[in-house]
């Protein structure tokens, strides 16, 4: 019997055409990876941001290990589809805003390090980068990707040069 796909709770889709709109989108929530895959087939310049809320809200806080495992399998399948529609101008960043170990006691966030996986067909190098202490690295890398200058007072340095 084939496994049935479950729906992923998400937020309305957001697609921005200008650099200013792309900057605003960093704080927004978008739909799921299936939607991203369809959007990436379109020709546009901007930021497509997706928040996979089920990992946190449905499985992590509720300490549902089997649900979390199923969601990881679904994510793996959809990620393969997403990689299949990427073009050389696309930068994919996968990260999390906090840890939420479904095997830990309680319902609060847990303190694991969060991943930052970056991928583009145009990247020449690969490897493990040094740990950083903030999301400023990701924000600075997004700014760098759009050739935008970082405002004074913002923390973090872009790591995109390390991947070229």
HELIX and SHEET records of a PDB file:
HELIX    1   1 UNK A   19  UNK A   25  1                                   7    
HELIX    2   2 UNK A   33  UNK A   40  1                                   8    
HELIX    3   3 UNK A   53  UNK A   54  1                                   2    
HELIX    4   4 UNK A   55  UNK A   60  3                                   6    
HELIX    5   5 UNK A   65  UNK A   85  1                                  21    
HELIX    6   6 UNK A  136  UNK A  145  1                                  10    
HELIX    7   7 UNK A  160  UNK A  163  5                                   4    
SHEET    1   A 2 UNK A  92  UNK A  95  0                                        
SHEET    2   A 2 UNK A 116  UNK A 119 -1                                        
END                                                                             
